[in-house]
C-alpha cells in the first residue's frame, strides 16, 4: 500500500479473502488449526489456473488490457508458490513415481497422481504431469 501499487494490493486482498474463506470453512468442519499448507498451495495453484484461463478467453475476445491485468495478478500470486519444476524435472518425477508405485498401465494412473500430488504440491502443473504419466504408462 505504501508503494502505491494498486494492482498488487488488489491481488493480495483477493488471496487473503480466499484464505479466510477456506480457513473459516475448515474450522466449521472441526479442524481447529485451520487449513494446511498444502491446501494453501492448492488454492494458489487454482487461482493461477483460473487466471490463465481468463487470459486465454480475453485474448480470444481481443481484450488485451484485461489479459494484461490477469497476467499481473498471476505474477503476484506466483511469488507465494515454491519454484515451479521445468518439463525435465516433471518427467523425472513422473518416472520416479511410476517406479515407486509399481504402476504398469493406465489403470494405475490415480495411484501415481496421488503420489505426485502428495510430494510436489505447488511445485508443478499437474495437468502436464498427468499428460506425461499417460504417455509413460501407455
VEXKEMAR-127759 format. One record per residue: x, y, z of N, C-alpha, C in turn; residue number from 0. Coordinates in nm, 3 decimals. Example, Ala and Ser with C-alpha at 12.3 -4.5 7.8 and 13.67 -1.06 7.14 Angstrom:
<sites>
+---------+---------+---------+---------+---------+---------+---------+---------+---------+-----+
|     n.x |     n.y |     n.z |    ca.x |    ca.y |    ca.z |     c.x |     c.y |     c.z | num |
+---------+---------+---------+---------+---------+---------+---------+---------+---------+-----+
|   1.319 |  -0.569 |   0.780 |   1.230 |  -0.450 |   0.780 |   1.320 |  -0.330 |   0.780 |   0 |
|   1.285 |  -0.225 |   0.708 |   1.367 |  -0.106 |   0.714 |   1.290 |   0.003 |   0.787 |   1 |
+---------+---------+---------+---------+---------+---------+---------+---------+---------+-----+
</sites>
This chain:
<sites>
+---------+---------+---------+---------+---------+---------+---------+---------+---------+-----+
|     n.x |     n.y |     n.z |    ca.x |    ca.y |    ca.z |     c.x |     c.y |     c.z | num |
+---------+---------+---------+---------+---------+---------+---------+---------+---------+-----+
|   0.083 |  -0.118 |   0.000 |   0.000 |   0.000 |   0.000 |   0.088 |   0.125 |   0.000 |   0 |
|   0.197 |   0.120 |   0.077 |   0.286 |   0.235 |   0.083 |   0.354 |   0.260 |  -0.050 |   1 |
|   0.377 |   0.153 |  -0.126 |   0.443 |   0.167 |  -0.256 |   0.347 |   0.217 |  -0.363 |   2 |
|   0.222 |   0.235 |  -0.327 |   0.120 |   0.286 |  -0.421 |   0.106 |   0.195 |  -0.543 |   3 |
|   0.099 |   0.065 |  -0.517 |   0.082 |  -0.033 |  -0.624 |  -0.056 |  -0.095 |  -0.610 |   4 |
|  -0.157 |  -0.034 |  -0.672 |  -0.294 |  -0.081 |  -0.652 |  -0.321 |  -0.222 |  -0.707 |   5 |
|  -0.253 |  -0.260 |  -0.815 |  -0.273 |  -0.395 |  -0.870 |  -0.226 |  -0.501 |  -0.772 |   6 |
|  -0.112 |  -0.479 |  -0.711 |  -0.057 |  -0.574 |  -0.614 |  -0.145 |  -0.581 |  -0.490 |   7 |
|  -0.189 |  -0.466 |  -0.440 |  -0.275 |  -0.461 |  -0.322 |  -0.405 |  -0.536 |  -0.349 |   8 |
|  -0.462 |  -0.514 |  -0.467 |  -0.587 |  -0.581 |  -0.503 |  -0.570 |  -0.733 |  -0.506 |   9 |
|  -0.460 |  -0.779 |  -0.565 |  -0.434 |  -0.923 |  -0.573 |  -0.411 |  -0.981 |  -0.434 |  10 |
|  -0.336 |  -0.911 |  -0.350 |  -0.313 |  -0.960 |  -0.215 |  -0.444 |  -0.967 |  -0.136 |  11 |
|  -0.532 |  -0.874 |  -0.159 |  -0.662 |  -0.877 |  -0.092 |  -0.744 |  -0.997 |  -0.139 |  12 |
|  -0.736 |  -1.030 |  -0.269 |  -0.806 |  -1.148 |  -0.321 |  -0.752 |  -1.275 |  -0.254 |  13 |
|  -0.621 |  -1.283 |  -0.241 |  -0.559 |  -1.400 |  -0.177 |  -0.605 |  -1.411 |  -0.032 |  14 |
|  -0.600 |  -1.300 |   0.039 |  -0.639 |  -1.301 |   0.181 |  -0.787 |  -1.339 |   0.198 |  15 |
|  -0.872 |  -1.289 |   0.110 |  -1.015 |  -1.322 |   0.119 |  -1.036 |  -1.472 |   0.096 |  16 |
|  -0.967 |  -1.529 |  -0.003 |  -0.980 |  -1.672 |  -0.029 |  -0.926 |  -1.754 |   0.088 |  17 |
|  -0.815 |  -1.709 |   0.146 |  -0.758 |  -1.779 |   0.262 |  -0.854 |  -1.777 |   0.381 |  18 |
|  -0.910 |  -1.662 |   0.409 |  -1.002 |  -1.650 |   0.522 |  -1.126 |  -1.737 |   0.500 |  19 |
|  -1.176 |  -1.737 |   0.376 |  -1.293 |  -1.819 |   0.344 |  -1.265 |  -1.966 |   0.368 |  20 |
|  -1.151 |  -2.014 |   0.319 |  -1.116 |  -2.155 |   0.338 |  -1.086 |  -2.187 |   0.485 |  21 |
|  -1.026 |  -2.093 |   0.554 |  -0.995 |  -2.113 |   0.696 |  -1.123 |  -2.126 |   0.777 |  22 |
|  -1.219 |  -2.040 |   0.750 |  -1.347 |  -2.047 |   0.821 |  -1.418 |  -2.179 |   0.791 |  23 |
|  -1.414 |  -2.220 |   0.663 |  -1.478 |  -2.347 |   0.626 |  -1.410 |  -2.464 |   0.697 |  24 |
|  -1.278 |  -2.462 |   0.706 |  -1.205 |  -2.570 |   0.772 |  -1.238 |  -2.575 |   0.922 |  25 |
|  -1.247 |  -2.460 |   0.984 |  -1.277 |  -2.456 |   1.127 |  -1.419 |  -2.504 |   1.157 |  26 |
|  -1.514 |  -2.477 |   1.068 |  -1.650 |  -2.526 |   1.089 |  -1.660 |  -2.676 |   1.067 |  27 |
|  -1.562 |  -2.732 |   0.994 |  -1.559 |  -2.877 |   0.972 |  -1.486 |  -2.949 |   1.086 |  28 |
|  -1.447 |  -2.875 |   1.189 |  -1.385 |  -2.937 |   1.304 |  -1.235 |  -2.942 |   1.301 |  29 |
|  -1.173 |  -2.861 |   1.217 |  -1.026 |  -2.855 |   1.212 |  -0.983 |  -2.727 |   1.284 |  30 |
|  -0.949 |  -2.736 |   1.411 |  -0.918 |  -2.615 |   1.489 |  -0.794 |  -2.540 |   1.442 |  31 |
|  -0.705 |  -2.607 |   1.372 |  -0.583 |  -2.543 |   1.323 |  -0.604 |  -2.471 |   1.190 |  32 |
|  -0.724 |  -2.481 |   1.133 |  -0.749 |  -2.417 |   1.004 |  -0.701 |  -2.501 |   0.888 |  33 |
|  -0.657 |  -2.436 |   0.782 |  -0.617 |  -2.509 |   0.662 |  -0.468 |  -2.541 |   0.665 |  34 |
|  -0.434 |  -2.651 |   0.603 |  -0.294 |  -2.697 |   0.599 |  -0.219 |  -2.624 |   0.487 |  35 |
|  -0.087 |  -2.629 |   0.495 |  -0.003 |  -2.562 |   0.396 |  -0.030 |  -2.614 |   0.255 |  36 |
|  -0.046 |  -2.746 |   0.241 |  -0.069 |  -2.800 |   0.106 |  -0.203 |  -2.753 |   0.049 |  37 |
|  -0.301 |  -2.728 |   0.137 |  -0.429 |  -2.673 |   0.091 |  -0.412 |  -2.529 |   0.043 |  38 |
|  -0.327 |  -2.454 |   0.109 |  -0.299 |  -2.317 |   0.067 |  -0.230 |  -2.317 |  -0.069 |  39 |
|  -0.132 |  -2.406 |  -0.087 |  -0.063 |  -2.416 |  -0.215 |  -0.160 |  -2.456 |  -0.325 |  40 |
|  -0.249 |  -2.548 |  -0.294 |  -0.350 |  -2.589 |  -0.392 |  -0.442 |  -2.473 |  -0.428 |  41 |
|  -0.481 |  -2.395 |  -0.330 |  -0.567 |  -2.280 |  -0.354 |  -0.497 |  -2.179 |  -0.445 |  42 |
|  -0.370 |  -2.151 |  -0.417 |  -0.295 |  -2.057 |  -0.500 |  -0.280 |  -2.110 |  -0.643 |  43 |
|  -0.257 |  -2.240 |  -0.655 |  -0.248 |  -2.302 |  -0.788 |  -0.379 |  -2.289 |  -0.864 |  44 |
|  -0.489 |  -2.307 |  -0.794 |  -0.621 |  -2.292 |  -0.857 |  -0.642 |  -2.148 |  -0.902 |  45 |
|  -0.602 |  -2.053 |  -0.820 |  -0.616 |  -1.912 |  -0.857 |  -0.536 |  -1.881 |  -0.984 |  46 |
|  -0.417 |  -1.936 |  -0.994 |  -0.335 |  -1.914 |  -1.113 |  -0.400 |  -1.978 |  -1.235 |  47 |
|  -0.449 |  -2.101 |  -1.220 |  -0.513 |  -2.172 |  -1.330 |  -0.635 |  -2.093 |  -1.380 |  48 |
|  -0.716 |  -2.042 |  -1.288 |  -0.833 |  -1.963 |  -1.326 |  -0.792 |  -1.840 |  -1.406 |  49 |
|  -0.687 |  -1.774 |  -1.362 |  -0.643 |  -1.654 |  -1.431 |  -0.583 |  -1.685 |  -1.568 |  50 |
|  -0.515 |  -1.798 |  -1.581 |  -0.462 |  -1.836 |  -1.713 |  -0.576 |  -1.864 |  -1.810 |  51 |
|  -0.682 |  -1.928 |  -1.761 |  -0.799 |  -1.950 |  -1.845 |  -0.861 |  -1.817 |  -1.888 |  52 |
|  -0.867 |  -1.722 |  -1.794 |  -0.922 |  -1.590 |  -1.825 |  -0.837 |  -1.517 |  -1.928 |  53 |
|  -0.704 |  -1.528 |  -1.915 |  -0.614 |  -1.464 |  -2.011 |  -0.643 |  -1.516 |  -2.151 |  54 |
|  -0.659 |  -1.647 |  -2.164 |  -0.687 |  -1.706 |  -2.295 |  -0.819 |  -1.653 |  -2.351 |  55 |
|  -0.922 |  -1.649 |  -2.266 |  -1.052 |  -1.601 |  -2.313 |  -1.046 |  -1.452 |  -2.350 |  56 |
|  -0.975 |  -1.373 |  -2.270 |  -0.965 |  -1.230 |  -2.301 |  -0.889 |  -1.207 |  -2.431 |  57 |
|  -0.784 |  -1.286 |  -2.455 |  -0.708 |  -1.270 |  -2.579 |  -0.794 |  -1.314 |  -2.699 |  58 |
|  -0.872 |  -1.420 |  -2.681 |  -0.961 |  -1.464 |  -2.789 |  -1.066 |  -1.358 |  -2.819 |  59 |
|  -1.105 |  -1.281 |  -2.718 |  -1.205 |  -1.176 |  -2.735 |  -1.145 |  -1.039 |  -2.761 |  60 |
|  -1.015 |  -1.034 |  -2.794 |  -0.946 |  -0.907 |  -2.824 |  -0.957 |  -0.807 |  -2.710 |  61 |
|  -0.941 |  -0.854 |  -2.587 |  -0.943 |  -0.768 |  -2.468 |  -0.805 |  -0.773 |  -2.402 |  62 |
|  -0.707 |  -0.721 |  -2.471 |  -0.568 |  -0.729 |  -2.427 |  -0.546 |  -0.663 |  -2.291 |  63 |
|  -0.615 |  -0.552 |  -2.264 |  -0.594 |  -0.482 |  -2.136 |  -0.637 |  -0.570 |  -2.018 |  64 |
|  -0.746 |  -0.646 |  -2.035 |  -0.789 |  -0.736 |  -1.929 |  -0.695 |  -0.856 |  -1.915 |  65 |
|  -0.643 |  -0.903 |  -2.028 |  -0.547 |  -1.014 |  -2.025 |  -0.420 |  -0.971 |  -1.950 |  66 |
|  -0.375 |  -0.849 |  -1.974 |  -0.255 |  -0.799 |  -1.905 |  -0.280 |  -0.786 |  -1.755 |  67 |
|  -0.400 |  -0.744 |  -1.717 |  -0.435 |  -0.733 |  -1.575 |  -0.429 |  -0.870 |  -1.509 |  68 |
|  -0.484 |  -0.971 |  -1.574 |  -0.483 |  -1.107 |  -1.520 |  -0.340 |  -1.160 |  -1.510 |  69 |
|  -0.256 |  -1.130 |  -1.610 |  -0.117 |  -1.175 |  -1.605 |  -0.041 |  -1.109 |  -1.491 |  70 |
|  -0.074 |  -0.983 |  -1.461 |  -0.010 |  -0.916 |  -1.348 |  -0.051 |  -0.984 |  -1.218 |  71 |
|  -0.178 |  -1.026 |  -1.207 |  -0.223 |  -1.097 |  -1.088 |  -0.151 |  -1.231 |  -1.075 |  72 |
|  -0.132 |  -1.299 |  -1.187 |  -0.060 |  -1.428 |  -1.185 |   0.080 |  -1.410 |  -1.130 |  73 |
|   0.149 |  -1.305 |  -1.174 |   0.287 |  -1.286 |  -1.128 |   0.292 |  -1.258 |  -0.978 |  74 |
|   0.192 |  -1.189 |  -0.923 |   0.189 |  -1.163 |  -0.779 |   0.162 |  -1.293 |  -0.704 |  75 |
|   0.066 |  -1.373 |  -0.751 |   0.032 |  -1.498 |  -0.683 |   0.151 |  -1.595 |  -0.686 |  76 |
|   0.222 |  -1.599 |  -0.799 |   0.334 |  -1.691 |  -0.812 |   0.446 |  -1.663 |  -0.712 |  77 |
|   0.454 |  -1.541 |  -0.662 |   0.556 |  -1.508 |  -0.563 |   0.540 |  -1.589 |  -0.434 |  78 |
|   0.420 |  -1.640 |  -0.409 |   0.392 |  -1.712 |  -0.286 |   0.400 |  -1.864 |  -0.304 |  79 |
|   0.434 |  -1.908 |  -0.424 |   0.448 |  -2.051 |  -0.450 |   0.595 |  -2.089 |  -0.456 |  80 |
|   0.626 |  -2.216 |  -0.426 |   0.764 |  -2.261 |  -0.442 |   0.804 |  -2.256 |  -0.590 |  81 |
|   0.933 |  -2.263 |  -0.616 |   0.982 |  -2.263 |  -0.754 |   0.914 |  -2.375 |  -0.833 |  82 |
|   0.867 |  -2.343 |  -0.952 |   0.799 |  -2.441 |  -1.036 |   0.901 |  -2.529 |  -1.108 |  83 |
|   0.868 |  -2.655 |  -1.120 |   0.956 |  -2.751 |  -1.185 |   0.947 |  -2.733 |  -1.337 |  84 |
|   1.061 |  -2.750 |  -1.406 |   1.058 |  -2.743 |  -1.551 |   1.014 |  -2.878 |  -1.608 |  85 |
|   0.999 |  -2.885 |  -1.739 |   0.946 |  -3.006 |  -1.803 |   1.033 |  -3.129 |  -1.777 |  86 |
|   1.164 |  -3.112 |  -1.775 |   1.255 |  -3.224 |  -1.748 |   1.238 |  -3.277 |  -1.607 |  87 |
|   1.224 |  -3.185 |  -1.513 |   1.206 |  -3.227 |  -1.374 |   1.070 |  -3.295 |  -1.354 |  88 |
|   0.968 |  -3.246 |  -1.424 |   0.835 |  -3.308 |  -1.416 |   0.842 |  -3.450 |  -1.470 |  89 |
|   0.908 |  -3.468 |  -1.584 |   0.921 |  -3.601 |  -1.643 |   0.994 |  -3.696 |  -1.549 |  90 |
|   1.100 |  -3.647 |  -1.488 |   1.179 |  -3.730 |  -1.395 |   1.095 |  -3.769 |  -1.273 |  91 |
|   1.018 |  -3.673 |  -1.221 |   0.932 |  -3.701 |  -1.105 |   0.825 |  -3.804 |  -1.141 |  92 |
|   0.771 |  -3.796 |  -1.263 |   0.670 |  -3.891 |  -1.307 |   0.730 |  -4.032 |  -1.318 |  93 |
|   0.848 |  -4.042 |  -1.377 |   0.915 |  -4.172 |  -1.388 |   0.941 |  -4.231 |  -1.250 |  94 |
|   0.987 |  -4.149 |  -1.159 |   1.016 |  -4.193 |  -1.023 |   0.889 |  -4.242 |  -0.953 |  95 |
|   0.780 |  -4.168 |  -0.968 |   0.654 |  -4.206 |  -0.903 |   0.599 |  -4.335 |  -0.963 |  96 |
|   0.615 |  -4.353 |  -1.093 |   0.569 |  -4.477 |  -1.157 |   0.648 |  -4.596 |  -1.102 |  97 |
|   0.779 |  -4.578 |  -1.089 |   0.864 |  -4.685 |  -1.037 |   0.828 |  -4.716 |  -0.891 |  98 |
|   0.807 |  -4.613 |  -0.810 |   0.775 |  -4.632 |  -0.668 |   0.642 |  -4.705 |  -0.647 |  99 |
|   0.542 |  -4.666 |  -0.726 |   0.409 |  -4.725 |  -0.708 |   0.394 |  -4.858 |  -0.779 | 100 |
|   0.488 |  -4.891 |  -0.867 |   0.479 |  -5.016 |  -0.941 |   0.370 |  -5.014 |  -1.046 | 101 |
|   0.337 |  -4.896 |  -1.094 |   0.230 |  -4.881 |  -1.194 |   0.271 |  -4.950 |  -1.323 | 102 |
|   0.173 |  -5.021 |  -1.382 |   0.201 |  -5.095 |  -1.504 |   0.115 |  -5.049 |  -1.621 | 103 |
|   0.005 |  -4.984 |  -1.593 |  -0.083 |  -4.942 |  -1.701 |  -0.162 |  -4.819 |  -1.662 | 104 |
|  -0.246 |  -4.776 |  -1.753 |  -0.324 |  -4.654 |  -1.734 |  -0.419 |  -4.666 |  -1.615 | 105 |
|  -0.457 |  -4.790 |  -1.580 |  -0.547 |  -4.811 |  -1.466 |  -0.481 |  -4.772 |  -1.333 | 106 |
|  -0.349 |  -4.764 |  -1.331 |  -0.276 |  -4.727 |  -1.211 |  -0.247 |  -4.577 |  -1.202 | 107 |
|  -0.303 |  -4.502 |  -1.295 |  -0.272 |  -4.359 |  -1.302 |  -0.312 |  -4.283 |  -1.176 | 108 |
|  -0.424 |  -4.317 |  -1.117 |  -0.471 |  -4.249 |  -0.996 |  -0.372 |  -4.263 |  -0.882 | 109 |
|  -0.316 |  -4.381 |  -0.869 |  -0.218 |  -4.406 |  -0.763 |  -0.092 |  -4.322 |  -0.785 | 110 |
|  -0.048 |  -4.313 |  -0.911 |   0.072 |  -4.236 |  -0.944 |   0.046 |  -4.087 |  -0.921 | 111 |
|  -0.070 |  -4.038 |  -0.965 |  -0.105 |  -3.896 |  -0.946 |  -0.114 |  -3.863 |  -0.797 | 112 |
|  -0.167 |  -3.953 |  -0.718 |  -0.176 |  -3.931 |  -0.574 |  -0.038 |  -3.916 |  -0.512 | 113 |
|   0.055 |  -4.001 |  -0.556 |   0.193 |  -3.993 |  -0.504 |   0.259 |  -3.862 |  -0.544 | 114 |
|   0.237 |  -3.819 |  -0.667 |   0.297 |  -3.695 |  -0.714 |   0.237 |  -3.574 |  -0.644 | 115 |
|   0.106 |  -3.573 |  -0.629 |   0.040 |  -3.459 |  -0.565 |   0.082 |  -3.445 |  -0.419 | 116 |
|   0.103 |  -3.556 |  -0.353 |   0.146 |  -3.552 |  -0.214 |   0.287 |  -3.499 |  -0.198 | 117 |
|   0.371 |  -3.528 |  -0.294 |   0.512 |  -3.493 |  -0.283 |   0.546 |  -3.357 |  -0.344 | 118 |
|   0.475 |  -3.318 |  -0.450 |   0.513 |  -3.197 |  -0.524 |   0.403 |  -3.091 |  -0.528 | 119 |
|   0.322 |  -3.082 |  -0.425 |   0.213 |  -2.984 |  -0.422 |   0.268 |  -2.843 |  -0.440 | 120 |
|   0.212 |  -2.771 |  -0.535 |   0.251 |  -2.633 |  -0.559 |   0.378 |  -2.616 |  -0.639 | 121 |
|   0.444 |  -2.726 |  -0.676 |   0.571 |  -2.716 |  -0.746 |   0.562 |  -2.749 |  -0.893 | 122 |
|   0.449 |  -2.805 |  -0.936 |   0.437 |  -2.841 |  -1.077 |   0.293 |  -2.827 |  -1.124 | 123 |
|   0.279 |  -2.820 |  -1.256 |   0.148 |  -2.817 |  -1.318 |   0.103 |  -2.962 |  -1.331 | 124 |
|   0.000 |  -2.999 |  -1.255 |  -0.043 |  -3.139 |  -1.254 |  -0.110 |  -3.180 |  -1.385 | 125 |
|  -0.154 |  -3.085 |  -1.465 |  -0.206 |  -3.116 |  -1.598 |  -0.095 |  -3.171 |  -1.687 | 126 |
|   0.020 |  -3.105 |  -1.681 |   0.136 |  -3.152 |  -1.758 |   0.183 |  -3.287 |  -1.705 | 127 |
|   0.181 |  -3.301 |  -1.572 |   0.224 |  -3.427 |  -1.512 |   0.131 |  -3.541 |  -1.554 | 128 |
|   0.002 |  -3.515 |  -1.556 |  -0.095 |  -3.615 |  -1.596 |  -0.071 |  -3.661 |  -1.740 | 129 |
|  -0.046 |  -3.566 |  -1.829 |  -0.019 |  -3.599 |  -1.969 |   0.109 |  -3.682 |  -1.980 | 130 |
|   0.210 |  -3.647 |  -1.903 |   0.338 |  -3.720 |  -1.908 |   0.320 |  -3.862 |  -1.854 | 131 |
|   0.242 |  -3.877 |  -1.746 |   0.217 |  -4.010 |  -1.690 |   0.144 |  -4.097 |  -1.790 | 132 |
|   0.043 |  -4.042 |  -1.856 |  -0.030 |  -4.118 |  -1.959 |   0.065 |  -4.163 |  -2.068 | 133 |
|   0.152 |  -4.073 |  -2.110 |   0.249 |  -4.104 |  -2.216 |   0.340 |  -4.218 |  -2.171 | 134 |
|   0.384 |  -4.215 |  -2.046 |   0.477 |  -4.317 |  -1.996 |   0.409 |  -4.452 |  -1.969 | 135 |
|   0.281 |  -4.449 |  -1.933 |   0.212 |  -4.573 |  -1.899 |   0.153 |  -4.645 |  -2.020 | 136 |
|   0.138 |  -4.578 |  -2.129 |   0.078 |  -4.642 |  -2.248 |   0.178 |  -4.723 |  -2.323 | 137 |
+---------+---------+---------+---------+---------+---------+---------+---------+---------+-----+
</sites>
